[in-house]
């Protein structure tokens, strides 16, 4: 997460490979919990509660920092009820 002009790692899910057609889903909760899924299966949970904006509403985004050939489609977000 970008904070104070630089990136701050809040958690990671390692040992996962995505291939063409896989679906990445992230659910962020007001308590700072972020659940990461691939194709509907929970891969892991990270705690971002120390981030000052964790409980706020706002915009979403995604970045691929270590790959030179990434294609993403059907990106979106919203509020789950």
Biopython code that builds the backbone (N, CA, C, O; Angstrom):
import numpy as np
from Bio.PDB.StructureBuilder import StructureBuilder

atoms = [
    (1, "UNK", "N", (0.838, -1.169, 0.000)),
    (1, "UNK", "CA", (0.000, 0.000, 0.000)),
    (1, "UNK", "C", (0.881, 1.229, 0.000)),
    (1, "UNK", "O", (1.877, 1.293, 0.721)),
    (2, "UNK", "N", (0.515, 2.195, -0.803)),
    (2, "UNK", "CA", (1.290, 3.410, -0.900)),
    (2, "UNK", "C", (0.998, 4.285, 0.308)),
    (2, "UNK", "O", (-0.152, 4.619, 0.594)),
    (3, "UNK", "N", (2.055, 4.645, 1.003)),
    (3, "UNK", "CA", (1.898, 5.461, 2.198)),
    (3, "UNK", "C", (3.143, 6.310, 2.369)),
    (3, "UNK", "O", (4.257, 5.796, 2.272)),
    (4, "UNK", "N", (2.979, 7.580, 2.616)),
    (4, "UNK", "CA", (4.090, 8.501, 2.827)),
    (4, "UNK", "C", (5.087, 8.486, 1.673)),
    (4, "UNK", "O", (6.296, 8.566, 1.892)),
    (5, "UNK", "N", (4.583, 8.384, 0.447)),
    (5, "UNK", "CA", (5.441, 8.434, -0.713)),
    (5, "UNK", "C", (6.128, 7.129, -1.086)),
    (5, "UNK", "O", (6.872, 7.096, -2.067)),
    (6, "UNK", "N", (5.907, 6.065, -0.345)),
    (6, "UNK", "CA", (6.540, 4.785, -0.659)),
    (6, "UNK", "C", (5.594, 3.628, -0.376)),
    (6, "UNK", "O", (4.550, 3.808, 0.251)),
    (7, "UNK", "N", (5.962, 2.455, -0.836)),
    (7, "UNK", "CA", (5.129, 1.267, -0.636)),
    (7, "UNK", "C", (5.442, 0.629, 0.708)),
    (7, "UNK", "O", (6.604, 0.537, 1.106)),
    (8, "UNK", "N", (4.411, 0.195, 1.396)),
    (8, "UNK", "CA", (4.549, -0.500, 2.672)),
    (8, "UNK", "C", (3.889, -1.861, 2.543)),
    (8, "UNK", "O", (2.694, -1.948, 2.260)),
    (9, "UNK", "N", (4.648, -2.914, 2.747)),
    (9, "UNK", "CA", (4.105, -4.267, 2.671)),
    (9, "UNK", "C", (3.250, -4.541, 3.904)),
    (9, "UNK", "O", (3.715, -4.389, 5.033)),
    (10, "UNK", "N", (2.014, -4.941, 3.689)),
    (10, "UNK", "CA", (1.095, -5.248, 4.784)),
    (10, "UNK", "C", (0.892, -6.746, 4.950)),
    (10, "UNK", "O", (0.297, -7.189, 5.933)),
    (11, "UNK", "N", (1.372, -7.513, 4.013)),
    (11, "UNK", "CA", (1.246, -8.964, 4.074)),
    (11, "UNK", "C", (1.486, -9.542, 2.702)),
    (11, "UNK", "O", (1.543, -8.808, 1.715)),
    (12, "UNK", "N", (1.628, -10.849, 2.630)),
    (12, "UNK", "CA", (1.832, -11.474, 1.331)),
    (12, "UNK", "C", (1.294, -12.900, 1.351)),
    (12, "UNK", "O", (1.193, -13.537, 2.400)),
    (13, "UNK", "N", (0.960, -13.370, 0.184)),
    (13, "UNK", "CA", (0.562, -14.755, -0.030)),
    (13, "UNK", "C", (1.547, -15.292, -1.053)),
    (13, "UNK", "O", (1.560, -14.835, -2.196)),
    (14, "UNK", "N", (2.373, -16.255, -0.662)),
    (14, "UNK", "CA", (3.447, -16.727, -1.525)),
    (14, "UNK", "C", (3.164, -18.135, -2.036)),
    (14, "UNK", "O", (2.261, -18.819, -1.555)),
    (15, "UNK", "N", (3.952, -18.548, -3.016)),
    (15, "UNK", "CA", (3.852, -19.896, -3.546)),
    (15, "UNK", "C", (2.635, -20.132, -4.422)),
    (15, "UNK", "O", (2.181, -21.268, -4.561)),
    (16, "UNK", "N", (2.101, -19.071, -5.015)),
    (16, "UNK", "CA", (0.898, -19.174, -5.834)),
    (16, "UNK", "C", (1.240, -18.763, -7.257)),
    (16, "UNK", "O", (1.903, -17.749, -7.478)),
    (17, "UNK", "N", (0.791, -19.545, -8.208)),
    (17, "UNK", "CA", (0.981, -19.222, -9.617)),
    (17, "UNK", "C", (-0.380, -19.043, -10.271)),
    (17, "UNK", "O", (-1.287, -19.854, -10.083)),
    (18, "UNK", "N", (-0.506, -17.981, -11.033)),
    (18, "UNK", "CA", (-1.721, -17.740, -11.798)),
    (18, "UNK", "C", (-1.432, -18.035, -13.263)),
    (18, "UNK", "O", (-0.356, -17.726, -13.775)),
    (19, "UNK", "N", (-2.406, -18.634, -13.922)),
    (19, "UNK", "CA", (-2.288, -18.907, -15.351)),
    (19, "UNK", "C", (-3.452, -18.236, -16.065)),
    (19, "UNK", "O", (-4.407, -17.786, -15.432)),
    (20, "UNK", "N", (-3.363, -18.176, -17.368)),
    (20, "UNK", "CA", (-4.409, -17.560, -18.169)),
    (20, "UNK", "C", (-5.767, -18.157, -17.829)),
    (20, "UNK", "O", (-5.929, -19.377, -17.799)),
    (21, "UNK", "N", (-6.731, -17.296, -17.575)),
    (21, "UNK", "CA", (-8.078, -17.741, -17.229)),
    (21, "UNK", "C", (-8.363, -17.786, -15.742)),
    (21, "UNK", "O", (-9.524, -17.870, -15.343)),
    (22, "UNK", "N", (-7.323, -17.732, -14.905)),
    (22, "UNK", "CA", (-7.544, -17.707, -13.454)),
    (22, "UNK", "C", (-8.215, -16.407, -13.047)),
    (22, "UNK", "O", (-8.061, -15.381, -13.709)),
    (23, "UNK", "N", (-8.955, -16.463, -11.959)),
    (23, "UNK", "CA", (-9.658, -15.292, -11.440)),
    (23, "UNK", "C", (-9.070, -14.929, -10.082)),
    (23, "UNK", "O", (-9.053, -15.747, -9.163)),
    (24, "UNK", "N", (-8.593, -13.702, -9.967)),
    (24, "UNK", "CA", (-8.083, -13.157, -8.713)),
    (24, "UNK", "C", (-9.189, -12.347, -8.060)),
    (24, "UNK", "O", (-9.808, -11.501, -8.706)),
    (25, "UNK", "N", (-9.438, -12.601, -6.787)),
    (25, "UNK", "CA", (-10.431, -11.850, -6.033)),
    (25, "UNK", "C", (-9.810, -11.447, -4.703)),
    (25, "UNK", "O", (-9.160, -12.259, -4.044)),
    (26, "UNK", "N", (-10.006, -10.209, -4.315)),
    (26, "UNK", "CA", (-9.569, -9.733, -3.006)),
    (26, "UNK", "C", (-10.762, -9.082, -2.322)),
    (26, "UNK", "O", (-11.444, -8.243, -2.911)),
    (27, "UNK", "N", (-11.007, -9.470, -1.086)),
    (27, "UNK", "CA", (-12.080, -8.868, -0.287)),
    (27, "UNK", "C", (-11.439, -8.114, 0.865)),
    (27, "UNK", "O", (-10.707, -8.692, 1.669)),
    (28, "UNK", "N", (-11.719, -6.818, 0.940)),
    (28, "UNK", "CA", (-11.182, -5.977, 2.009)),
    (28, "UNK", "C", (-12.309, -5.632, 2.970)),
    (28, "UNK", "O", (-13.387, -5.211, 2.552)),
    (29, "UNK", "N", (-12.054, -5.811, 4.245)),
    (29, "UNK", "CA", (-13.048, -5.575, 5.285)),
    (29, "UNK", "C", (-12.668, -4.350, 6.123)),
    (29, "UNK", "O", (-11.496, -3.976, 6.185)),
    (30, "UNK", "N", (-13.644, -3.737, 6.755)),
    (30, "UNK", "CA", (-13.429, -2.514, 7.532)),
    (30, "UNK", "C", (-12.462, -2.715, 8.697)),
    (30, "UNK", "O", (-11.881, -1.743, 9.180)),
    (31, "UNK", "N", (-12.276, -3.946, 9.157)),
    (31, "UNK", "CA", (-11.345, -4.194, 10.264)),
    (31, "UNK", "C", (-9.901, -4.342, 9.787)),
    (31, "UNK", "O", (-9.009, -4.594, 10.596)),
    (32, "UNK", "N", (-9.658, -4.186, 8.472)),
    (32, "UNK", "CA", (-8.313, -4.271, 7.918)),
    (32, "UNK", "C", (-7.957, -5.633, 7.355)),
    (32, "UNK", "O", (-6.888, -5.787, 6.765)),
    (33, "UNK", "N", (-8.805, -6.607, 7.514)),
    (33, "UNK", "CA", (-8.557, -7.937, 6.966)),
    (33, "UNK", "C", (-8.741, -7.915, 5.453)),
    (33, "UNK", "O", (-9.703, -7.339, 4.945)),
    (34, "UNK", "N", (-7.820, -8.539, 4.746)),
    (34, "UNK", "CA", (-7.932, -8.686, 3.297)),
    (34, "UNK", "C", (-7.789, -10.167, 2.975)),
    (34, "UNK", "O", (-6.782, -10.792, 3.309)),
    (35, "UNK", "N", (-8.801, -10.721, 2.326)),
    (35, "UNK", "CA", (-8.777, -12.120, 1.920)),
    (35, "UNK", "C", (-8.447, -12.182, 0.432)),
    (35, "UNK", "O", (-8.996, -11.420, -0.364)),
    (36, "UNK", "N", (-7.544, -13.096, 0.059)),
    (36, "UNK", "CA", (-7.105, -13.257, -1.315)),
    (36, "UNK", "C", (-7.574, -14.620, -1.826)),
    (36, "UNK", "O", (-7.357, -15.642, -1.175)),
    (37, "UNK", "N", (-8.221, -14.626, -3.004)),
    (37, "UNK", "CA", (-8.760, -15.854, -3.585)),
    (37, "UNK", "C", (-8.223, -16.046, -5.001)),
    (37, "UNK", "O", (-7.944, -15.074, -5.703)),
    (38, "UNK", "N", (-8.081, -17.291, -5.410)),
    (38, "UNK", "CA", (-7.847, -17.653, -6.807)),
    (38, "UNK", "C", (-8.917, -18.656, -7.193)),
    (38, "UNK", "O", (-9.040, -19.713, -6.575)),
    (39, "UNK", "N", (-9.683, -18.324, -8.207)),
    (39, "UNK", "CA", (-10.745, -19.197, -8.709)),
    (39, "UNK", "C", (-11.702, -19.644, -7.604)),
    (39, "UNK", "O", (-12.150, -20.790, -7.584)),
    (40, "UNK", "N", (-12.009, -18.725, -6.685)),
    (40, "UNK", "CA", (-12.974, -18.996, -5.638)),
    (40, "UNK", "C", (-12.425, -19.685, -4.407)),
    (40, "UNK", "O", (-13.157, -19.867, -3.434)),
    (41, "UNK", "N", (-11.151, -20.076, -4.418)),
    (41, "UNK", "CA", (-10.539, -20.742, -3.271)),
    (41, "UNK", "C", (-9.671, -19.755, -2.497)),
    (41, "UNK", "O", (-8.830, -19.065, -3.073)),
    (42, "UNK", "N", (-9.887, -19.699, -1.183)),
    (42, "UNK", "CA", (-9.125, -18.783, -0.337)),
    (42, "UNK", "C", (-7.657, -19.192, -0.314)),
    (42, "UNK", "O", (-7.326, -20.319, 0.054)),
    (43, "UNK", "N", (-6.781, -18.274, -0.709)),
    (43, "UNK", "CA", (-5.340, -18.519, -0.693)),
    (43, "UNK", "C", (-4.710, -18.078, 0.616)),
    (43, "UNK", "O", (-3.757, -18.694, 1.096)),
    (44, "UNK", "N", (-5.244, -17.012, 1.190)),
    (44, "UNK", "CA", (-4.670, -16.498, 2.421)),
    (44, "UNK", "C", (-5.347, -15.219, 2.858)),
    (44, "UNK", "O", (-6.152, -14.635, 2.132)),
    (45, "UNK", "N", (-5.008, -14.806, 4.041)),
    (45, "UNK", "CA", (-5.559, -13.602, 4.645)),
    (45, "UNK", "C", (-4.408, -12.760, 5.164)),
    (45, "UNK", "O", (-3.475, -13.283, 5.775)),
    (46, "UNK", "N", (-4.472, -11.459, 4.921)),
    (46, "UNK", "CA", (-3.461, -10.545, 5.452)),
    (46, "UNK", "C", (-4.149, -9.468, 6.279)),
    (46, "UNK", "O", (-5.339, -9.201, 6.113)),
    (47, "UNK", "N", (-3.380, -8.857, 7.169)),
    (47, "UNK", "CA", (-3.910, -7.833, 8.062)),
    (47, "UNK", "C", (-3.342, -6.474, 7.655)),
    (47, "UNK", "O", (-2.142, -6.230, 7.782)),
    (48, "UNK", "N", (-4.207, -5.603, 7.170)),
    (48, "UNK", "CA", (-3.797, -4.253, 6.774)),
    (48, "UNK", "C", (-4.342, -3.202, 7.733)),
    (48, "UNK", "O", (-4.420, -2.026, 7.378)),
    (49, "UNK", "N", (-4.717, -3.605, 8.934)),
    (49, "UNK", "CA", (-5.364, -2.679, 9.867)),
    (49, "UNK", "C", (-4.462, -1.532, 10.303)),
    (49, "UNK", "O", (-4.964, -0.497, 10.742)),
    (50, "UNK", "N", (-3.151, -1.685, 10.194)),
    (50, "UNK", "CA", (-2.244, -0.601, 10.572)),
    (50, "UNK", "C", (-2.218, 0.521, 9.543)),
    (50, "UNK", "O", (-1.701, 1.604, 9.819)),
    (51, "UNK", "N", (-2.773, 0.271, 8.360)),
    (51, "UNK", "CA", (-2.840, 1.307, 7.328)),
    (51, "UNK", "C", (-3.890, 2.322, 7.754)),
    (51, "UNK", "O", (-5.014, 1.923, 8.057)),
    (52, "UNK", "N", (-3.582, 3.609, 7.792)),
    (52, "UNK", "CA", (-4.517, 4.615, 8.298)),
    (52, "UNK", "C", (-5.854, 4.676, 7.553)),
    (52, "UNK", "O", (-6.845, 5.147, 8.112)),
    (53, "UNK", "N", (-5.897, 4.211, 6.312)),
    (53, "UNK", "CA", (-7.118, 4.304, 5.512)),
    (53, "UNK", "C", (-7.868, 2.976, 5.419)),
    (53, "UNK", "O", (-8.798, 2.855, 4.622)),
    (54, "UNK", "N", (-7.490, 1.993, 6.204)),
    (54, "UNK", "CA", (-8.051, 0.640, 6.083)),
    (54, "UNK", "C", (-9.567, 0.607, 6.231)),
    (54, "UNK", "O", (-10.223, -0.166, 5.533)),
    (55, "UNK", "N", (-10.139, 1.404, 7.099)),
    (55, "UNK", "CA", (-11.582, 1.348, 7.357)),
    (55, "UNK", "C", (-12.380, 2.345, 6.514)),
    (55, "UNK", "O", (-13.600, 2.433, 6.652)),
    (56, "UNK", "N", (-11.709, 3.083, 5.654)),
    (56, "UNK", "CA", (-12.388, 4.093, 4.850)),
    (56, "UNK", "C", (-12.918, 3.498, 3.545)),
    (56, "UNK", "O", (-12.447, 2.460, 3.079)),
    (57, "UNK", "N", (-13.893, 4.172, 2.977)),
    (57, "UNK", "CA", (-14.349, 3.801, 1.643)),
    (57, "UNK", "C", (-13.549, 4.609, 0.632)),
    (57, "UNK", "O", (-12.898, 5.590, 0.992)),
    (58, "UNK", "N", (-13.597, 4.204, -0.619)),
    (58, "UNK", "CA", (-12.865, 4.963, -1.625)),
    (58, "UNK", "C", (-12.625, 4.184, -2.874)),
    (58, "UNK", "O", (-13.454, 3.368, -3.277)),
    (59, "UNK", "N", (-11.501, 4.423, -3.494)),
    (59, "UNK", "CA", (-11.167, 3.828, -4.777)),
    (59, "UNK", "C", (-10.370, 2.545, -4.605)),
    (59, "UNK", "O", (-9.784, 2.285, -3.554)),
    (60, "UNK", "N", (-10.369, 1.748, -5.674)),
    (60, "UNK", "CA", (-9.581, 0.529, -5.677)),
    (60, "UNK", "C", (-8.552, 0.603, -6.787)),
    (60, "UNK", "O", (-8.678, 1.413, -7.705)),
    (61, "UNK", "N", (-7.544, -0.232, -6.707)),
    (61, "UNK", "CA", (-6.528, -0.279, -7.746)),
    (61, "UNK", "C", (-5.761, -1.574, -7.660)),
    (61, "UNK", "O", (-5.895, -2.330, -6.698)),
    (62, "UNK", "N", (-4.961, -1.823, -8.669)),
    (62, "UNK", "CA", (-4.139, -3.024, -8.693)),
    (62, "UNK", "C", (-2.839, -2.672, -9.407)),
    (62, "UNK", "O", (-2.826, -1.854, -10.326)),
    (63, "UNK", "N", (-1.753, -3.296, -8.975)),
    (63, "UNK", "CA", (-0.458, -3.063, -9.596)),
    (63, "UNK", "C", (0.263, -4.391, -9.750)),
    (63, "UNK", "O", (0.133, -5.285, -8.913)),
    (64, "UNK", "N", (1.007, -4.505, -10.804)),
    (64, "UNK", "CA", (1.874, -5.658, -11.025)),
    (64, "UNK", "C", (3.290, -5.117, -11.117)),
    (64, "UNK", "O", (3.695, -4.571, -12.144)),
    (65, "UNK", "N", (4.028, -5.274, -10.047)),
    (65, "UNK", "CA", (5.326, -4.617, -9.959)),
    (65, "UNK", "C", (6.485, -5.473, -10.435)),
    (65, "UNK", "O", (7.549, -4.935, -10.741)),
    (66, "UNK", "N", (6.317, -6.786, -10.510)),
    (66, "UNK", "CA", (7.466, -7.635, -10.835)),
    (66, "UNK", "C", (7.284, -8.433, -12.122)),
    (66, "UNK", "O", (8.006, -9.403, -12.356)),
    (67, "UNK", "N", (6.351, -8.044, -12.935)),
    (67, "UNK", "CA", (6.130, -8.757, -14.191)),
    (67, "UNK", "C", (6.128, -7.771, -15.350)),
    (67, "UNK", "O", (5.654, -6.642, -15.222)),
    (68, "UNK", "N", (6.659, -8.209, -16.468)),
    (68, "UNK", "CA", (6.714, -7.334, -17.631)),
    (68, "UNK", "C", (5.612, -7.630, -18.644)),
    (68, "UNK", "O", (5.442, -6.875, -19.601)),
    (69, "UNK", "N", (4.866, -8.709, -18.452)),
    (69, "UNK", "CA", (3.828, -9.060, -19.432)),
    (69, "UNK", "C", (2.569, -9.545, -18.729)),
    (69, "UNK", "O", (2.291, -10.743, -18.681)),
    (70, "UNK", "N", (1.820, -8.606, -18.190)),
    (70, "UNK", "CA", (0.587, -8.928, -17.479)),
    (70, "UNK", "C", (-0.590, -8.351, -18.246)),
    (70, "UNK", "O", (-0.552, -7.201, -18.684)),
    (71, "UNK", "N", (-1.626, -9.147, -18.406)),
    (71, "UNK", "CA", (-2.864, -8.687, -19.007)),
    (71, "UNK", "C", (-3.984, -8.973, -18.029)),
    (71, "UNK", "O", (-4.146, -10.113, -17.591)),
    (72, "UNK", "N", (-4.754, -7.967, -17.681)),
    (72, "UNK", "CA", (-5.878, -8.133, -16.776)),
    (72, "UNK", "C", (-7.126, -7.596, -17.448)),
    (72, "UNK", "O", (-7.083, -6.569, -18.125)),
    (73, "UNK", "N", (-8.234, -8.290, -17.259)),
    (73, "UNK", "CA", (-9.494, -7.782, -17.778)),
    (73, "UNK", "C", (-10.593, -7.982, -16.747)),
    (73, "UNK", "O", (-10.407, -8.673, -15.745)),
    (74, "UNK", "N", (-11.727, -7.373, -17.005)),
    (74, "UNK", "CA", (-12.886, -7.478, -16.116)),
    (74, "UNK", "C", (-12.564, -7.003, -14.695)),
    (74, "UNK", "O", (-13.037, -7.584, -13.719)),
    (75, "UNK", "N", (-11.763, -5.951, -14.590)),
    (75, "UNK", "CA", (-11.417, -5.403, -13.286)),
    (75, "UNK", "C", (-12.562, -4.544, -12.778)),
    (75, "UNK", "O", (-13.102, -3.726, -13.522)),
    (76, "UNK", "N", (-12.931, -4.723, -11.528)),
    (76, "UNK", "CA", (-14.005, -3.917, -10.980)),
    (76, "UNK", "C", (-14.035, -4.005, -9.473)),
    (76, "UNK", "O", (-13.253, -4.734, -8.862)),
    (77, "UNK", "N", (-14.939, -3.262, -8.885)),
    (77, "UNK", "CA", (-15.078, -3.275, -7.441)),
    (77, "UNK", "C", (-16.437, -2.766, -7.043)),
    (77, "UNK", "O", (-17.194, -2.249, -7.864)),
    (78, "UNK", "N", (-16.729, -2.916, -5.798)),
    (78, "UNK", "CA", (-18.007, -2.446, -5.294)),
    (78, "UNK", "C", (-18.161, -2.810, -3.837)),
    (78, "UNK", "O", (-17.219, -3.265, -3.188)),
    (79, "UNK", "N", (-19.348, -2.606, -3.339)),
    (79, "UNK", "CA", (-19.651, -2.899, -1.946)),
    (79, "UNK", "C", (-20.467, -4.174, -1.868)),
    (79, "UNK", "O", (-21.530, -4.273, -2.481)),
    (80, "UNK", "N", (-19.984, -5.135, -1.128)),
    (80, "UNK", "CA", (-20.717, -6.386, -0.938)),
    (80, "UNK", "C", (-21.655, -6.216, 0.241)),
    (80, "UNK", "O", (-21.281, -5.639, 1.262)),
    (81, "UNK", "N", (-22.842, -6.705, 0.105)),
    (81, "UNK", "CA", (-23.820, -6.609, 1.192)),
    (81, "UNK", "C", (-24.012, -7.951, 1.853)),
    (81, "UNK", "O", (-24.798, -8.071, 2.792)),
]
sb = StructureBuilder()
sb.init_structure("model")
sb.init_model(0)
sb.init_chain("A")
sb.init_seg("    ")
for serial, (resi, resn, name, xyz) in enumerate(atoms, 1):
    if name == "N":
        sb.init_residue(resn, " ", resi, " ")
    sb.init_atom(name, np.array(xyz, "f"), 0.0, 1.0, " ", f" {name:<3s}", serial, name[0])
structure = sb.get_structure()
